[in-house]
């Protein structure tokens, strides 16, 4: 009649695959700083260049307002992998006439 073709040798080869690591990887959490920065001027290009020079590549910028009457631009700045103290120190050293607004530090998962 019907006979099984499964032998102990085939069971060991077809068993569950072992995971690459025995412990699951824990996500790396890094700081995310979000703050508002107001700089003098009416062109966002100049402010963007100054902020990128001060804070580097882990920076996201959004223009919040352009106040032509008072000649000011407000940016929402998001910096990954730096603490709030590091961000404020970099901005204070690079931008002498910037106004720093509300600042929030949180933790996010690092991109894989």
C-alpha positions, 0 to 999 in steps of 0.5 A: 500500500502506501509507504512513507518515504520520510527517513530520519536523514531527510528530516534533519535536512528539511527541518526548520532553518536556524536563524542567522543570530540566536538573539533577535536584534534590538533596534538602535534608538538615536536622539531626534531634535526638533526646533524652530530657528528664525534667521534674518533675511528674505531668501530661504536659500541663504538660511538653508546654506547656513543651517546645513553648514552648522548642522551637517547632513543629518538635517531636515529643514522646513520653511515655516514662515517668511516675514518680509516686513521684518525680514525674517525667515523661520525654519523648522529644523529636525536633526538626527543623531545629535543631542539638544545640547550639541544642536544648540551649541552648533547653532550658537557658534555658527549663527550669531543673529539666529533666534532659537524657538521651541526645542524638543528632544525625543528618541527614534529608531535608527534607519536600517 
